[in-house]
């Protein structure tokens, strides 16, 4: 499994910080659901104009989530 440093090595616009905020949010929400005995999943949708780095961001966020041992699905 790659490390976060490896996953975000070519992040020239420092989007890793945004990904970490989103990742932490999702972990917290999932922990809340687990504590309440609820099941489910989350969907992340990113909207921006063509060429603004959506695929770059989501591919690396997916890799970060997977490297932490969580399942993901990616549709581009």
C-alpha atoms as one frame of an Amber mdcrd trajectory, in Angstrom:
protein
   0.000   0.000   0.000   1.320   3.436  -0.844   1.726   6.026   1.875  -0.127
   9.340   1.824   3.150  11.042   0.929   3.445   8.786  -2.113  -0.224   9.197
  -3.050  -0.016  12.996  -2.971   3.594  13.353  -4.219   2.593  15.209  -7.394
   0.054  17.483  -5.666   1.304  20.858  -6.877  -1.791  22.744  -5.683  -1.722
  21.364  -2.108  -5.083  19.637  -2.370  -3.947  16.995   0.085  -5.136  19.207
   2.953  -8.641  19.382   1.480  -8.660  15.618   1.025  -7.622  15.113   4.647
 -10.491  17.312   5.874 -12.960  15.321   3.758 -11.450  12.003   4.837 -11.645
  12.952   8.523 -15.251  14.120   8.069 -16.237  10.822   6.465 -14.532   8.802
   9.217 -16.311  10.806  11.909 -19.712  10.428  10.239 -19.162   6.686   9.797
 -18.177   6.318  13.454 -21.389   8.138  14.434 -23.443   5.778  12.284 -21.664
   2.742  13.702 -22.319   3.940  17.263 -26.011   4.378  16.431 -26.167   0.891
  14.916 -26.898   2.260  11.471 -25.505   0.856   8.263 -24.796   2.603   5.023
 -22.256   4.250   2.832 -21.371   7.710   1.613 -21.128   9.109  -1.875 -18.771
  11.977  -2.695 -19.651  14.131  -5.675 -17.304  16.815  -6.913 -18.511  19.516
  -9.281 -16.196  21.889 -11.144 -15.453  22.981 -14.674 -13.400  20.849 -17.032
  -9.700  20.942 -16.216 -10.021  21.991 -12.587  -8.523  18.779 -11.180 -11.566
  16.729 -10.175 -10.149  13.443 -11.426  -6.733  14.163  -9.908  -8.289  14.908
  -6.520 -10.732  11.997  -6.437  -8.227   9.407  -7.682  -5.840  10.345  -4.894
  -8.592  10.574  -2.277  -9.705   7.082  -3.327  -6.140   5.791  -2.934  -5.861
   7.459   0.488  -9.132   5.877   1.656  -8.086   2.455   0.353  -4.659   2.710
   1.974  -6.476   3.188   5.296  -8.302  -0.115   4.707 -11.718   1.182   3.631
 -13.547  -0.024   0.515 -14.144   2.405  -2.339 -15.724   2.555  -5.755 -14.728
   5.114  -8.360 -16.786   6.258 -11.338 -15.364   8.944 -13.615
